[in-house]
Amino acid sequence: MGIELRHLRCFLAIAEEGNVTRAAARLHLTQPAVSRTLAALEKHLGVRLVDRSTHHLALTAEGRAFLDRAAAAVTAFDAALDPERLRHRPLRVGYAWSALGPYTTPLLRRWQREHPGTPLELLRVDDRTAGLVRGEVDAALLRGPVDAPGLATAELTAETRVAAVPADSPLAGRSAVLLADLAGEMVVLNTVSGTTTLDLWPRAHRPSGTLTVGNTDDWLTAIAAGRGVGVSSASTAAMHPHPGVTYRPLTDAPPVPLVLAWRDAAPHPAIGALVTLARAITREA
């Protein structure tokens, strides 16, 4: 026989009332039904939870130990199904390197003002889906195509691309650069969470070599050290200034879509509000 939540509620009622009759009245059950439910729970656990040797029931040592666990389980179950708590649980949003770029602070400020009952938490996760597939976050701000199964997406805006070059590179003195200007350079690629690949260049004019890294910090360090150049979205320039790196517009590269992604099967109830606000902020700028 499987144990259900009603078995735990029955045990808690008996423990609190100290009497099967009063517990039965509290649960709107008959006294025999409460006794059978308690007996089934004890049989499942293989221990006696209640001492029935006196008129006033008392918990055994095992019953006292089980009491806290049963109460915690019932509380957690009730909290999970509380619609009020469900509406106001935090909305955790992952990002790999630049969140919403220069719009991040305005988003956080307006969200707090307009949705004070639902905290918005931004979490950096160096992962292709910023922790979304692994269940670490409720949604993720991602750049480029999103092809992981089971995810829904909404495009928020599109960002222009920039070239990131060493501050002492001749390219740093240009007002803008082209993809062809980078073809003769070593290109630093963030293969874990970045969006740039060699497919960005025409096949006949691709860079001769690449240096792979696993996160934005290592990407910036490699470029500042003169080990190569990089390509990213304009938000990287806004969110990650570096004294050894100069960002220049990359005028012939296609823009990068910025999307909000979430698990299609179990969306957070505030996802729609976040999409609406993020789109409004990027369009107002």
C-alpha positions as semicolon CSV with decimal commas, in nm:
position;residue;x (nm);y (nm);z (nm)
1;M;0,000;0,000;0,000
2;G;0,137;0,340;-0,098
3;I;0,159;0,618;0,156
4;E;-0,020;0,940;0,064
5;L;-0,039;1,290;0,205
6;R;-0,356;1,199;0,397
7;H;-0,155;0,955;0,609
8;L;0,078;1,234;0,718
9;R;-0,209;1,474;0,787
10;C;-0,377;1,207;0,996
11;F;-0,062;1,146;1,201
12;L;-0,013;1,519;1,259
13;A;-0,373;1,560;1,374
14;I;-0,334;1,274;1,622
15;A;-0,004;1,414;1,747
16;E;-0,151;1,761;1,799
17;E;-0,484;1,650;1,949
18;G;-0,348;1,363;2,159
19;N;-0,674;1,180;2,097
20;V;-0,807;0,975;1,803
21;T;-1,166;1,096;1,852
22;R;-1,070;1,464;1,841
23;A;-0,836;1,399;1,547
24;A;-1,121;1,230;1,360
25;A;-1,350;1,527;1,423
26;R;-1,082;1,767;1,305
27;L;-1,030;1,568;0,985
28;H;-1,404;1,507;0,932
29;L;-1,346;1,132;0,939
30;T;-1,474;0,846;1,151
31;Q;-1,264;0,721;1,440
32;P;-1,209;0,376;1,280
33;A;-1,091;0,546;0,957
34;V;-0,831;0,749;1,148
35;S;-0,712;0,438;1,335
36;R;-0,677;0,244;1,008
37;T;-0,486;0,527;0,845
38;L;-0,242;0,551;1,135
39;A;-0,195;0,174;1,136
40;A;-0,118;0,176;0,764
41;L;0,146;0,447;0,812
42;E;0,308;0,257;1,099
43;K;0,309;-0,064;0,896
44;H;0,477;0,114;0,606
45;L;0,745;0,264;0,831
46;G;0,787;-0,055;1,034
47;V;0,771;0,130;1,367
48;R;0,512;0,223;1,627
49;L;0,450;0,600;1,615
50;V;0,184;0,633;1,884
51;D;0,168;0,472;2,230
52;R;-0,191;0,348;2,275
53;S;-0,141;0,209;2,624
54;T;-0,318;0,501;2,791
55;H;-0,641;0,692;2,723
56;H;-0,442;0,999;2,632
57;L;-0,227;0,900;2,336
58;A;0,143;0,987;2,337
59;L;0,406;0,972;2,066
60;T;0,675;0,709;2,089
61;A;1,040;0,807;2,045
62;E;1,006;0,712;1,679
63;G;0,687;0,917;1,655
64;R;0,859;1,225;1,795
65;A;1,143;1,182;1,546
66;F;0,899;1,140;1,259
67;L;0,687;1,439;1,363
68;D;0,924;1,706;1,229
69;R;0,972;1,523;0,900
70;A;0,599;1,478;0,849
71;A;0,528;1,842;0,933
72;A;0,800;1,962;0,693
73;A;0,664;1,743;0,412
74;V;0,307;1,868;0,455
75;T;0,423;2,230;0,479
76;A;0,630;2,198;0,162
77;F;0,340;2,040;-0,023
78;D;0,098;2,312;0,084
79;A;0,348;2,584;-0,007
80;A;0,404;2,437;-0,351
81;L;0,031;2,451;-0,427
82;D;-0,029;2,793;-0,271
83;P;-0,125;3,016;-0,567
84;E;-0,025;3,329;-0,379
85;R;0,326;3,200;-0,317
86;L;0,345;3,072;-0,673
87;R;0,272;3,418;-0,809
88;H;0,535;3,580;-0,591
89;R;0,823;3,334;-0,607
90;P;1,145;3,483;-0,749
91;L;1,197;3,485;-1,123
92;R;1,552;3,359;-1,179
93;V;1,700;3,463;-1,512
94;G;2,034;3,328;-1,631
95;Y;2,276;3,496;-1,867
96;A;2,616;3,404;-2,002
97;W;2,792;3,737;-2,018
98;S;2,593;4,058;-2,076
99;A;2,234;4,006;-1,952
100;L;2,028;4,275;-2,125
101;G;2,337;4,482;-2,202
102;P;2,300;4,855;-2,125
103;Y;1,931;4,797;-2,053
104;T;2,004;4,568;-1,757
105;T;1,988;4,833;-1,486
106;P;1,674;5,001;-1,625
107;L;1,510;4,657;-1,644
108;L;1,591;4,576;-1,281
109;R;1,473;4,916;-1,158
110;R;1,146;4,913;-1,348
111;W;1,074;4,551;-1,260
112;Q;1,117;4,624;-0,891
113;R;0,885;4,922;-0,924
114;E;0,618;4,752;-1,134
115;H;0,635;4,396;-0,992
116;P;0,743;4,437;-0,628
117;G;0,592;4,103;-0,526
118;T;0,809;3,897;-0,765
119;P;1,184;3,945;-0,715
120;L;1,389;3,933;-1,037
121;E;1,723;3,757;-0,987
122;L;1,993;3,766;-1,256
123;L;2,244;3,480;-1,238
124;R;2,556;3,447;-1,454
125;V;2,603;3,088;-1,570
126;D;2,879;3,004;-1,821
127;D;2,677;2,754;-2,020
128;R;2,522;2,740;-2,368
129;T;2,172;2,800;-2,224
130;A;2,289;2,992;-1,912
131;G;2,169;2,717;-1,679
132;L;1,820;2,684;-1,827
133;V;1,841;2,326;-1,953
134;R;2,001;2,216;-1,626
135;G;1,711;2,368;-1,429
136;E;1,921;2,627;-1,246
137;V;1,706;2,918;-1,366
138;D;1,348;2,984;-1,479
139;A;1,448;3,169;-1,797
140;A;1,763;3,283;-1,975
141;L;1,878;3,580;-2,181
142;L;2,054;3,421;-2,479
143;R;2,215;3,551;-2,795
144;G;2,204;3,380;-3,131
145;P;1,991;3,081;-3,234
146;V;1,846;2,864;-2,957
147;D;1,801;2,503;-3,067
148;A;1,779;2,312;-2,738
149;P;1,464;2,094;-2,731
150;G;1,178;2,184;-2,500
151;L;1,247;2,557;-2,491
152;A;1,021;2,843;-2,595
153;T;1,172;3,177;-2,698
154;A;1,075;3,538;-2,757
155;E;1,306;3,776;-2,944
156;L;1,357;4,097;-2,746
157;T;1,585;4,294;-2,977
158;A;1,878;4,258;-3,215
159;E;2,228;4,382;-3,132
160;T;2,496;4,502;-3,370
161;R;2,833;4,331;-3,361
162;V;3,165;4,474;-3,257
163;A;3,527;4,372;-3,304
164;A;3,735;4,346;-2,987
165;V;4,102;4,412;-3,054
166;P;4,410;4,470;-2,837
167;A;4,432;4,834;-2,731
168;D;4,773;4,867;-2,900
169;S;4,662;4,705;-3,227
170;P;4,658;4,917;-3,545
171;L;4,290;4,819;-3,574
172;A;4,219;5,006;-3,249
173;G;4,284;5,333;-3,432
174;R;4,008;5,267;-3,686
175;S;3,661;5,416;-3,648
176;A;3,515;5,085;-3,772
177;V;3,639;4,754;-3,911
178;L;3,525;4,490;-4,157
179;L;3,530;4,112;-4,130
180;A;3,809;4,110;-4,389
181;D;4,022;4,321;-4,154
182;L;4,013;4,037;-3,902
183;A;4,080;3,757;-4,148
184;G;4,454;3,783;-4,108
185;E;4,436;3,767;-3,729
186;M;4,411;3,489;-3,473
187;V;4,049;3,488;-3,355
188;V;3,960;3,413;-2,992
189;L;3,639;3,207;-2,966
190;N;3,433;3,145;-2,653
191;T;3,312;2,796;-2,740
192;V;3,106;2,751;-2,421
193;S;2,870;3,049;-2,423
194;G;2,981;3,270;-2,714
195;T;2,797;3,322;-3,041
196;T;3,088;3,369;-3,283
197;T;3,211;3,089;-3,508
198;L;3,421;3,082;-3,823
199;D;3,097;3,061;-4,022
200;L;3,066;3,436;-3,970
201;W;3,332;3,483;-4,242
202;P;3,299;3,384;-4,608
203;R;3,456;3,044;-4,660
204;A;3,731;3,181;-4,883
205;H;3,831;3,455;-4,635
206;R;3,821;3,292;-4,294
207;P;4,083;3,364;-4,025
208;S;4,381;3,135;-4,039
209;G;4,373;3,033;-3,674
210;T;4,161;3,028;-3,360
211;L;4,218;3,028;-2,985
212;T;3,935;2,876;-2,781
213;V;3,835;2,982;-2,429
214;G;3,549;2,891;-2,195
215;N;3,414;3,222;-2,066
216;T;3,406;3,597;-2,122
217;D;3,677;3,674;-1,867
218;D;3,929;3,447;-2,041
219;W;3,818;3,587;-2,378
220;L;3,900;3,943;-2,268
221;T;4,228;3,840;-2,109
222;A;4,348;3,667;-2,426
223;I;4,262;3,968;-2,644
224;A;4,423;4,216;-2,403
225;A;4,739;4,004;-2,405
226;G;4,760;4,035;-2,783
227;R;4,691;3,667;-2,848
228;G;4,410;3,744;-3,092
229;V;4,100;3,946;-3,173
230;G;3,737;3,873;-3,104
231;V;3,383;3,938;-3,224
232;S;3,086;3,990;-2,999
233;S;2,763;4,187;-2,963
234;A;2,758;4,558;-2,882
235;S;2,633;4,484;-2,531
236;T;2,968;4,327;-2,449
237;A;3,137;4,661;-2,508
238;A;2,887;4,828;-2,274
239;M;2,902;4,567;-1,998
240;H;3,266;4,455;-2,015
241;P;3,506;4,747;-2,065
242;H;3,871;4,645;-2,036
243;P;4,177;4,872;-2,037
244;G;4,359;4,637;-2,271
245;V;4,072;4,590;-2,517
246;T;3,929;4,835;-2,771
247;Y;3,587;4,775;-2,923
248;R;3,511;4,893;-3,276
249;P;3,188;4,859;-3,482
250;L;3,196;4,563;-3,720
251;T;2,995;4,714;-3,999
252;D;2,946;4,420;-4,238
253;A;2,850;4,153;-3,984
254;P;2,483;4,056;-3,931
255;P;2,319;4,155;-3,601
256;V;2,280;3,911;-3,312
257;P;1,926;3,836;-3,190
258;L;1,878;3,866;-2,814
259;V;1,607;3,628;-2,694
260;L;1,446;3,526;-2,369
261;A;1,414;3,149;-2,344
262;W;1,221;2,936;-2,095
263;R;1,109;2,576;-2,052
264;D;0,791;2,538;-2,254
265;A;0,644;2,272;-2,024
266;A;0,664;2,469;-1,698
267;P;0,691;2,846;-1,750
268;H;0,719;3,082;-1,455
269;P;0,393;3,282;-1,430
270;A;0,583;3,611;-1,469
271;I;0,752;3,522;-1,800
272;G;0,501;3,717;-2,009
273;A;0,546;4,030;-1,798
274;L;0,924;4,006;-1,835
275;V;0,904;3,978;-2,214
276;T;0,672;4,278;-2,232
277;L;0,889;4,497;-2,009
278;A;1,219;4,399;-2,174
279;R;1,081;4,477;-2,520
280;A;0,945;4,810;-2,400
281;I;1,279;4,915;-2,250
282;T;1,485;4,824;-2,557
283;R;1,242;5,003;-2,791
284;E;1,229;5,319;-2,581
285;A;1,606;5,364;-2,589
